[in-house]
């Protein structure tokens, strides 16, 4: 079997500064361990490099890599630019121009999809191949040609969001040869096992923040920051599927009132406790497809990482119902 070059994007600390989810234990080992093990099980001749931010160089990834007896290398560098990190790691460790980048969390990937992704990129000399945006992300990876990433790293402003996911920049450019790989649907029995493991994996609150937070790379925080310019001081804002108090607190910097809503009763209870002294934030347990709010209740609604988990038609219809005419969503 042809050797595939892999970059596994990982960190023992998350972008927000807390312990990264990929270090959470699943069946007794961190998720990143399972991702690496799965790669070597199905692609034993692979060349694998864990790429991690410089601030994590004193973390636990080196010890984890040692468990694979020289089959896994680790590169640390470029805190705020995964793009530059990939380029630098490629220069240091890889012989060939192409590689697959996979998130350390994506331990559920299907081997046949990874082989097809690689073959599609190699056989057609693509610069980038990605999965569809609506495909379950924990099963995905990206194919890149490093020469293209090197040029992109030189051209992009240092604060560009495309340092995080360069595939989106490449996909919207007419000067690059790109493709969306369309895999087969995932079988129900595979999804059942993945969901069982995911219950162990996703145990940390997503709004756990520390002083090591890197704003541009903290995707969730970046979403809320992007929403702030649309908020006027008198606005009543709804953040639905908020998952906690993190987002509503950011939005309350500008809005008169922010209501955070989520279907998880424990999240809502914790958020209420954490924001008891803040008069501009309140919380309510709600189903995003059928809320208890009156029609035209909000000037603006935010809802991140939600639509892929619910009935999208009911979801969008409900947001339209409770949004004021001319409001933002």
VMD Tcl script that draws the C-alpha trace (Angstrom):
set ca {
  {0.00 0.00 0.00}
  {1.24 3.50 -0.88}
  {2.63 5.52 2.01}
  {0.30 8.32 3.09}
  {1.67 11.37 4.88}
  {-0.53 12.47 7.79}
  {-0.63 15.59 9.91}
  {-2.69 15.12 13.07}
  {-3.74 18.49 14.46}
  {-3.63 18.19 18.24}
  {-2.79 19.89 21.50}
  {-2.93 18.88 25.13}
  {-4.34 22.38 25.73}
  {-7.23 23.82 23.76}
  {-7.41 27.13 21.90}
  {-9.30 28.51 24.87}
  {-6.45 27.50 27.21}
  {-8.22 24.66 29.00}
  {-7.41 20.97 28.59}
  {-8.09 20.01 24.98}
  {-10.96 17.65 24.26}
  {-8.67 15.37 22.28}
  {-7.01 14.46 25.59}
  {-10.28 13.24 27.09}
  {-10.32 9.52 27.80}
  {-12.29 7.10 25.62}
  {-12.04 3.45 26.57}
  {-9.08 4.27 28.79}
  {-6.98 6.29 26.31}
  {-7.05 9.89 24.99}
  {-9.00 10.43 21.77}
  {-5.80 11.40 19.93}
  {-4.33 8.01 20.87}
  {-7.26 6.28 19.16}
  {-6.86 8.46 16.05}
  {-3.16 7.61 15.78}
  {-3.78 3.94 16.47}
  {-6.47 3.77 13.80}
  {-4.18 5.39 11.21}
  {-1.41 2.89 11.90}
  {-3.82 -0.04 12.00}
  {-5.18 0.60 8.52}
  {-2.20 2.43 6.98}
  {0.85 0.83 8.65}
  {3.39 2.43 6.31}
  {2.13 5.93 7.06}
  {4.37 8.83 8.02}
  {2.59 10.67 10.88}
  {3.38 14.01 12.46}
  {1.38 15.55 15.30}
  {1.29 19.32 14.70}
  {0.70 21.39 17.84}
  {1.01 25.04 18.92}
  {4.27 26.21 20.49}
  {2.56 27.00 23.81}
  {1.91 23.27 24.22}
  {5.56 22.20 23.93}
  {5.68 21.47 27.65}
  {2.45 19.45 27.51}
  {1.95 15.70 27.21}
  {2.04 15.11 23.44}
  {5.70 14.07 23.33}
  {5.06 11.37 25.93}
  {2.05 10.19 23.97}
  {4.04 10.03 20.72}
  {6.67 7.87 22.46}
  {4.00 5.23 22.97}
  {4.15 4.56 19.21}
  {7.87 3.65 19.26}
  {9.20 6.10 16.67}
  {6.25 5.88 14.26}
  {4.88 9.31 15.27}
  {6.78 12.61 15.24}
  {5.69 15.87 16.91}
  {6.11 19.45 15.71}
  {5.45 22.53 17.91}
  {5.23 26.04 16.51}
  {3.25 29.06 15.26}
  {0.71 29.50 18.03}
  {-1.81 31.54 16.05}
  {-1.42 29.98 12.60}
  {-2.17 26.31 11.95}
  {-1.42 27.13 8.31}
  {2.18 28.16 9.03}
  {2.46 25.26 11.45}
  {1.56 22.77 8.72}
  {4.03 24.33 6.30}
  {6.86 24.25 8.85}
  {6.11 20.67 9.89}
  {6.03 19.60 6.26}
  {9.46 21.13 5.61}
  {10.92 19.37 8.64}
  {9.46 15.89 8.36}
  {7.94 15.08 4.96}
  {9.54 14.02 1.66}
  {6.52 14.35 -0.62}
  {4.44 17.42 -1.40}
  {1.00 16.15 -0.33}
  {-0.51 15.13 2.98}
  {-3.78 14.45 4.77}
  {-4.59 16.72 7.69}
  {-6.90 15.22 10.29}
  {-8.08 16.55 13.63}
  {-7.01 14.53 16.65}
  {-10.67 14.24 17.63}
  {-11.60 12.48 14.40}
  {-11.02 9.00 15.76}
  {-14.15 7.75 13.99}
  {-12.83 8.25 10.44}
  {-13.54 5.50 7.93}
  {-10.33 4.06 6.40}
  {-11.85 3.59 2.95}
  {-12.79 7.28 2.89}
  {-9.25 8.32 3.77}
  {-7.80 6.13 1.01}
  {-10.29 7.54 -1.51}
  {-9.51 11.11 -0.36}
  {-5.79 10.51 -0.87}
  {-6.23 8.79 -4.25}
  {-8.52 11.56 -5.49}
  {-6.00 14.23 -4.60}
  {-2.96 12.38 -5.95}
  {-4.51 11.03 -9.17}
  {-5.95 14.42 -10.16}
  {-3.14 16.65 -8.85}
  {-5.57 18.62 -6.70}
  {-4.29 21.40 -4.43}
  {-6.98 20.69 -1.85}
  {-9.73 18.12 -1.36}
  {-12.25 18.44 1.45}
  {-15.35 16.66 2.71}
  {-18.76 18.32 2.25}
  {-19.50 20.99 4.89}
  {-22.58 19.10 6.09}
  {-20.75 15.78 6.61}
  {-20.24 14.69 10.25}
  {-17.00 16.45 11.09}
  {-15.59 13.69 13.33}
  {-15.37 11.47 10.23}
  {-13.55 13.96 8.02}
  {-10.06 15.02 6.95}
  {-8.51 17.31 4.29}
  {-6.02 16.70 1.50}
  {-3.44 19.44 0.83}
  {-0.59 20.15 -1.55}
  {2.03 21.91 0.55}
  {3.46 24.11 -2.22}
  {0.10 25.86 -2.40}
  {-0.04 26.29 1.38}
  {3.42 27.85 1.37}
  {2.28 30.55 -1.05}
  {-0.93 31.09 0.92}
  {1.02 31.51 4.16}
  {3.03 34.30 2.53}
  {0.03 36.07 1.03}
  {-2.44 36.05 3.92}
  {-2.52 38.90 6.48}
  {-1.48 37.68 9.93}
  {-5.01 38.20 11.31}
  {-6.80 36.33 8.52}
  {-9.23 33.65 9.67}
  {-7.95 31.43 6.84}
  {-4.85 30.67 8.89}
  {-7.18 28.36 10.82}
  {-8.86 26.57 7.90}
  {-6.98 27.37 4.66}
  {-9.23 24.99 2.74}
  {-11.99 27.60 2.70}
  {-9.68 30.16 1.11}
  {-8.55 27.66 -1.51}
  {-12.10 26.57 -2.26}
  {-13.21 30.11 -3.09}
  {-10.22 30.85 -5.34}
  {-10.37 30.36 -9.11}
  {-6.60 29.95 -9.29}
  {-6.44 26.65 -7.39}
  {-7.42 23.15 -8.38}
  {-9.79 21.97 -5.69}
  {-12.48 19.37 -5.16}
  {-15.17 18.34 -2.69}
  {-14.95 14.62 -1.99}
  {-18.37 13.04 -1.58}
  {-18.09 9.85 0.47}
  {-20.74 7.23 1.02}
  {-23.09 7.65 3.96}
  {-21.98 6.23 7.29}
  {-23.75 3.03 8.33}
  {-26.08 3.21 11.34}
  {-24.11 0.60 13.30}
  {-20.93 2.71 12.95}
  {-22.78 5.83 14.05}
  {-24.15 3.98 17.08}
  {-20.65 3.03 18.27}
  {-19.36 6.56 17.59}
  {-22.16 8.14 19.60}
  {-21.45 5.84 22.53}
  {-17.77 6.83 22.52}
  {-18.67 10.49 22.05}
  {-20.51 10.47 25.37}
  {-17.14 9.84 27.04}
  {-15.28 12.23 24.78}
  {-17.34 15.40 25.02}
  {-17.39 15.87 28.77}
  {-15.76 19.31 29.16}
  {-17.83 22.51 28.93}
  {-17.03 24.21 25.64}
  {-16.84 27.63 27.29}
  {-14.04 26.69 29.70}
  {-11.62 29.62 29.26}
  {-8.20 30.42 30.70}
  {-5.49 33.04 30.25}
  {-3.94 31.03 27.40}
  {-6.90 31.67 25.10}
  {-5.85 32.70 21.58}
  {-8.69 34.79 20.22}
  {-8.32 34.23 16.46}
  {-8.00 30.48 16.91}
  {-10.75 30.07 19.50}
  {-13.43 29.36 16.90}
  {-16.38 29.65 19.25}
  {-15.19 32.94 20.71}
  {-14.43 34.22 17.22}
  {-18.03 33.56 16.14}
  {-19.36 35.72 18.94}
  {-16.82 38.45 18.26}
  {-17.99 38.49 14.64}
  {-21.57 39.04 15.82}
  {-20.80 42.04 18.05}
  {-20.75 44.73 15.31}
  {-24.34 43.82 14.37}
  {-25.64 44.56 17.88}
  {-27.04 47.97 18.83}
  {-27.23 49.14 22.48}
  {-31.03 48.75 22.73}
  {-31.13 45.27 21.19}
  {-32.74 42.27 22.82}
  {-30.64 39.30 21.69}
  {-31.21 35.56 21.82}
  {-28.27 33.14 21.82}
  {-29.94 29.78 21.30}
  {-28.11 26.48 21.80}
  {-25.73 28.60 23.86}
  {-24.22 25.66 25.77}
  {-23.40 27.88 28.75}
  {-22.74 31.49 29.73}
  {-19.67 32.17 27.57}
  {-21.45 33.48 24.46}
  {-24.23 35.45 26.14}
  {-21.65 37.25 28.30}
  {-19.76 38.36 25.19}
  {-22.94 39.56 23.50}
  {-24.03 41.42 26.64}
  {-21.06 43.75 26.17}
  {-23.21 45.62 23.64}
  {-26.84 44.46 23.96}
  {-29.41 45.72 26.45}
  {-30.51 42.17 27.20}
  {-29.24 38.76 26.12}
  {-31.21 35.57 26.68}
  {-29.18 32.39 26.51}
  {-31.22 29.30 25.66}
  {-30.33 25.63 25.50}
  {-32.15 22.31 25.75}
  {-29.67 21.03 28.35}
  {-31.11 21.78 31.79}
  {-27.75 21.36 33.54}
  {-26.09 23.90 31.22}
  {-28.83 26.41 31.87}
  {-28.68 25.91 35.64}
  {-24.90 26.37 35.67}
  {-25.15 29.46 33.47}
  {-27.73 31.03 35.77}
  {-25.48 30.46 38.76}
  {-22.41 31.85 37.00}
  {-24.17 35.06 35.89}
  {-26.40 35.74 38.89}
  {-25.04 39.27 39.33}
  {-25.35 40.25 35.66}
  {-28.64 42.03 34.99}
  {-28.16 42.04 31.22}
  {-28.11 38.26 30.86}
  {-30.78 35.65 31.58}
  {-31.28 32.02 30.63}
  {-34.12 29.75 29.58}
  {-34.37 26.05 28.77}
  {-35.68 25.82 25.21}
  {-35.95 23.49 22.22}
  {-34.56 25.33 19.17}
  {-37.29 23.93 16.93}
  {-40.17 24.94 19.24}
  {-39.45 27.68 21.76}
  {-41.75 29.35 24.28}
  {-40.94 32.85 23.01}
  {-43.58 35.08 21.43}
  {-43.46 36.08 17.80}
  {-41.07 38.91 16.89}
  {-39.38 38.81 20.32}
  {-35.77 39.52 19.35}
  {-33.80 42.11 17.44}
  {-31.01 39.63 16.73}
  {-30.48 35.89 17.15}
  {-27.20 33.97 17.27}
  {-26.96 30.20 17.08}
  {-23.65 28.46 16.42}
  {-22.87 24.83 15.60}
  {-26.55 23.95 15.81}
  {-28.23 23.46 12.44}
  {-26.46 20.18 11.72}
  {-27.94 18.62 14.88}
  {-31.63 19.42 14.41}
  {-34.46 19.41 11.89}
  {-33.20 22.36 9.84}
  {-36.59 23.32 8.39}
  {-38.27 23.53 11.81}
  {-35.20 25.25 13.25}
  {-35.12 28.01 10.64}
  {-38.89 28.48 10.72}
  {-38.80 28.92 14.50}
  {-35.98 31.47 14.34}
  {-37.90 33.39 11.68}
  {-41.04 33.35 13.87}
  {-39.38 34.83 16.95}
  {-37.17 37.34 15.09}
  {-38.48 40.87 14.62}
  {-39.12 41.94 11.01}
  {-35.84 43.26 9.65}
  {-33.88 41.66 12.50}
  {-30.60 39.82 12.14}
  {-29.88 36.14 12.49}
}
mol new
graphics top color blue
foreach p $ca { graphics top sphere $p radius 0.5 }
foreach p [lrange $ca 0 end-1] q [lrange $ca 1 end] { graphics top cylinder $p $q radius 0.2 }
display resetview
